[in-house]
Amino acid sequence: MMEWMNLLAQEAFWIAVLRIATPLIFGTLGVLLCERAGVLNLGIEGILVAGAFSGWLAVYLGLPLWGGVAVAACTGAVFGLLHALLTVGLALSQHVAGLGITLLATALSYYGYRVSFPKVSTPPTITPFAPLQEWGIPVLSAQTALTWLALICVPLLGWWLQATPAGLALRMVGENPQAAEGQGISVARTRTAAIVAGSALMGVAGSFLTLSAFNAFFFNMVNGRGWICVALVVFASWRPGKALLGALLFAFFDALQLRLQQSGQSLLPYQVYLMLPYALSILALVVVARKASYPQALMKPYRKGER
């Protein structure tokens, strides 16, 4: 017990928690934006990979770091537009379209890496974002600008959804698209805009991995973070504030298992520690999801004029 208390008292532990949570915050907000408009976006896993690769490659080829973030966001937006074409324009299955986007984006990213670096055995590196030490705020001062941006996006998105006409229109489309259409709101345009914007956030989430957390791109670096974001949206009951808490909770468990492995004082197999954040997150999801109120039009295709 004393060892655990010492661990939780370490500033380095909480720095790691916030760093691990950052891509989850961006990704969860992106999924939340899509789902509040009524569209499930299972393409997030592939979009994270594509954002990580495209942003890193852009910086490697000479763009500034923020230029790499912009490229990653645009990459995510392009895949989001494709997803919108399939699910909104053609009213295809959102599950199948999303998984197809994941496979396509992942394969294109890996192929692009192989073509760009055919004879490289170790990934080339870049100079990533540096921590904002001059701000002098404990824990936050050790984070990069992308972490600060993620934290700012949470209240900003919450305010936009609740206090602006555009946010109200998006929520109406996700709850009752027929009523929204009756009020003169284009369901197709609103859903498409939400998917594109949400996918851009997913691309930024991927870019954090290569431009901030690490300094290179390598295969399997996303490691299921996209699926965790999908689960965190349910945990958050489709609310940005709770999405932040969910991302921090998972990051806490993940950082904890890393520290427990490194301590070397446990007789448990390391696989138990690897499983810990996922098992505890599933448990928390089960407890919370039973009372979650989801958008009523989620995963329901809409064609104008239909009832």
C-alpha positions in Angstrom: 0.0 0.0 0.0 2.8 2.4 0.8 4.4 1.7 -2.6 1.1 2.6 -4.3 0.9 5.9 -2.3 4.4 6.8 -3.2 3.6 6.1 -6.8 0.5 8.3 -6.8 2.5 11.1 -5.1 5.0 11.2 -8.0 4.6 14.1 -10.4 6.1 12.0 -13.2 3.2 9.6 -12.9 0.6 12.2 -13.5 2.6 13.7 -16.3 2.5 10.3 -17.9 -1.3 10.0 -17.3 -2.0 13.3 -19.1 0.4 12.4 -22.0 -1.3 9.0 -22.5 -4.7 10.6 -22.3 -4.1 13.3 -25.0 -4.7 11.2 -28.2 -7.7 9.6 -26.4 -9.2 13.1 -25.7 -8.8 14.1 -29.4 -10.1 10.8 -30.7 -13.1 10.6 -28.2 -14.2 14.2 -29.1 -14.0 13.2 -32.8 -16.2 10.1 -32.3 -18.6 12.1 -30.0 -19.1 14.8 -32.7 -19.9 12.2 -35.3 -22.3 10.2 -33.0 -24.1 13.3 -31.8 -25.1 13.8 -35.4 -26.3 10.2 -35.6 -23.3 8.5 -37.4 -21.1 5.8 -35.9 -17.5 6.2 -37.2 -15.6 3.0 -36.8 -13.0 4.3 -39.2 -11.2 6.0 -36.3 -8.6 3.3 -35.9 -7.4 3.7 -39.5 -7.7 7.5 -39.4 -5.4 7.6 -36.3 -2.8 5.6 -38.3 -3.2 7.8 -41.3 -3.0 11.0 -39.3 0.1 9.7 -37.5 1.9 8.8 -40.7 0.9 11.8 -42.9 1.7 14.3 -40.1 5.0 12.8 -39.4 5.9 12.4 -43.1 5.0 16.1 -43.8 7.4 17.2 -41.0 10.1 14.8 -42.2 9.8 16.4 -45.7 10.3 19.9 -44.3 7.0 21.3 -43.0 6.9 22.8 -39.5 5.3 20.8 -36.7 2.0 22.7 -36.8 2.0 22.1 -40.6 2.3 18.4 -39.9 -0.7 18.7 -37.5 -2.7 20.5 -40.3 -1.8 17.8 -42.8 -2.9 15.1 -40.3 -6.2 16.9 -39.8 -6.8 17.2 -43.5 -6.0 13.5 -44.0 -8.6 12.7 -41.4 -11.1 15.0 -43.0 -10.6 13.3 -46.4 -11.3 9.9 -44.9 -14.2 11.4 -43.0 -15.6 12.8 -46.3 -15.4 9.3 -47.8 -17.1 7.8 -44.8 -19.9 10.5 -45.1 -20.3 9.7 -48.8 -20.8 6.0 -48.0 -23.0 6.4 -44.9 -24.9 9.6 -45.5 -24.9 9.9 -49.3 -25.4 6.2 -50.1 -27.0 5.2 -46.7 -24.7 2.2 -46.5 -24.1 0.3 -43.2 -22.2 2.5 -40.9 -20.4 -0.6 -39.3 -19.2 -1.9 -42.6 -18.2 1.5 -44.0 -16.3 2.3 -40.9 -14.4 -0.9 -40.8 -13.6 -0.5 -44.5 -12.2 3.0 -43.8 -10.0 1.5 -41.1 -8.7 -1.2 -43.4 -8.1 1.3 -46.2 -6.5 4.0 -44.2 -4.2 1.6 -42.4 -3.2 -0.2 -45.6 -2.5 3.0 -47.4 -0.4 4.3 -44.5 1.7 1.2 -44.3 2.1 1.1 -48.1 3.1 4.8 -48.1 5.7 4.1 -45.5 7.2 1.1 -47.4 7.3 3.1 -50.6 8.8 6.2 -49.0 11.5 4.2 -47.1 12.1 0.9 -48.9 15.5 0.3 -47.5 15.3 1.7 -44.0 15.5 -0.8 -41.1 14.9 1.7 -38.4 12.3 4.5 -38.6 13.7 7.9 -39.4 13.2 10.5 -36.7 12.1 14.1 -36.5 12.3 16.8 -33.8 9.0 16.6 -32.0 7.1 19.3 -30.0 8.9 20.3 -26.9 7.2 20.6 -23.4 6.1 24.1 -22.5 8.4 24.4 -19.5 8.2 28.2 -19.4 4.5 28.1 -18.3 5.6 26.8 -14.8 2.4 24.9 -14.0 3.0 21.5 -12.3 2.2 18.5 -14.5 1.0 20.8 -17.3 4.4 22.4 -17.8 5.8 19.1 -18.9 3.2 18.7 -21.6 3.4 19.9 -25.2 1.2 22.3 -27.0 -1.0 19.5 -28.4 -2.0 18.4 -24.9 -3.0 22.0 -24.1 -5.0 22.1 -27.3 -6.8 18.9 -26.4 -7.7 20.3 -23.0 -9.0 23.5 -24.5 -11.1 21.6 -27.1 -13.1 19.9 -24.3 -14.9 23.0 -22.9 -15.0 24.6 -26.4 -16.8 21.7 -27.9 -19.2 21.4 -24.9 -20.0 25.1 -25.2 -20.5 24.8 -29.0 -22.9 21.9 -28.7 -25.0 23.5 -26.0 -25.0 27.2 -26.6 -24.8 27.7 -30.4 -27.5 27.4 -33.1 -25.1 25.1 -35.1 -24.6 22.9 -32.1 -28.3 22.7 -31.5 -28.9 21.8 -35.1 -26.3 19.0 -34.9 -27.9 17.6 -31.8 -31.4 17.7 -33.4 -30.2 15.8 -36.4 -28.8 13.1 -34.1 -32.0 12.9 -32.1 -34.8 13.5 -34.7 -33.7 14.1 -38.3 -37.3 14.4 -39.5 -38.0 17.2 -37.1 -34.7 18.9 -38.1 -35.5 18.7 -41.8 -38.9 20.2 -41.0 -37.1 23.2 -39.4 -35.2 23.7 -42.6 -32.0 22.0 -41.5 -30.2 19.8 -44.1 -29.6 16.5 -42.4 -27.1 15.4 -45.1 -25.0 18.6 -44.9 -25.0 18.6 -41.1 -24.0 15.0 -40.8 -21.4 15.3 -43.4 -19.9 18.4 -41.7 -19.9 16.6 -38.3 -18.2 13.5 -39.8 -15.5 15.6 -41.6 -14.8 17.7 -38.5 -14.8 14.7 -36.2 -12.4 12.8 -38.5 -10.1 15.8 -38.6 -9.9 15.6 -34.8 -9.1 11.9 -35.1 -6.3 12.8 -37.5 -4.9 15.2 -35.0 -5.0 12.5 -32.4 -2.9 10.3 -34.6 -0.4 13.1 -35.2 0.2 13.5 -31.5 1.7 10.0 -31.4 4.4 10.8 -34.0 4.9 14.6 -33.4 4.7 14.7 -29.6 4.7 11.4 -27.8 7.3 9.9 -30.1 9.5 11.2 -32.9 9.0 8.5 -35.5 6.3 6.4 -37.2 6.2 2.7 -36.7 3.7 -0.1 -37.4 1.0 -0.9 -34.8 1.8 2.3 -32.8 -1.9 3.1 -32.6 -2.5 -0.2 -30.8 -6.3 -0.1 -30.5 -6.6 3.4 -29.2 -9.4 4.1 -31.7 -11.6 1.3 -30.3 -11.0 2.7 -26.8 -12.2 6.1 -28.0 -15.4 4.5 -29.3 -16.0 2.9 -25.9 -15.2 6.1 -24.0 -17.9 8.0 -25.8 -20.5 5.6 -24.4 -18.8 5.9 -21.0 -19.1 9.7 -21.3 -22.8 9.5 -22.3 -21.9 11.6 -25.3 -20.8 14.6 -23.2 -17.4 16.2 -23.7 -16.7 16.8 -20.0 -17.2 13.2 -19.1 -15.2 12.2 -22.2 -12.2 14.0 -20.7 -12.7 12.1 -17.4 -13.0 8.8 -19.3 -9.8 9.4 -21.2 -8.0 10.3 -18.0 -9.4 7.2 -16.3 -8.1 4.9 -19.0 -4.7 6.7 -19.1 -4.5 6.3 -15.3 -4.9 2.6 -15.5 -2.4 2.4 -18.4 0.2 4.5 -16.6 -0.3 2.4 -13.5 0.3 -0.9 -15.3 3.5 0.5 -16.8 4.8 1.5 -13.4 3.8 -1.8 -11.9 5.7 -3.7 -14.6 8.8 -1.5 -14.1 8.8 -1.9 -10.4 9.8 -5.6 -10.8 8.4 -6.4 -7.3 5.4 -8.4 -8.4 5.2 -12.1 -9.1 2.3 -11.7 -11.5 2.9 -12.3 -15.2 3.3 -9.1 -17.2 0.3 -10.0 -19.3 -1.9 -9.3 -16.2 -0.7 -5.7 -16.1 -1.2 -5.3 -19.8 -4.7 -6.4 -19.4 -5.4 -4.2 -16.4 -6.4 -0.9 -18.1 -8.7 -2.6 -20.6 -10.4 -4.8 -18.0 -11.0 -2.0 -15.6 -12.2 0.3 -18.4 -14.7 -2.4 -19.5 -15.9 -2.7 -15.9 -16.4 1.0 -15.7 -18.1 1.0 -19.1 -20.5 -1.7 -18.0 -21.5 0.2 -14.9 -22.0 3.5 -16.6 -23.4 2.4 -20.0 -26.6 0.9 -18.5 -27.8 4.4 -17.7 -26.4 6.1 -20.8 -28.8 8.1 -23.0 -27.7 7.7 -26.6 -28.7 9.9 -29.6 -32.0 8.4 -30.8 -31.1 8.5 -34.5 -27.6 6.9 -34.0 -26.8 4.4 -36.8 -30.1 5.1 -38.5 -29.8 6.1 -42.2 -32.0 9.0 -43.2 -33.4 9.8 -46.6 -35.2 13.1 -47.2 -39.0 12.7 -47.3 -39.0 9.3 -45.5 -40.9 8.7 -42.3 
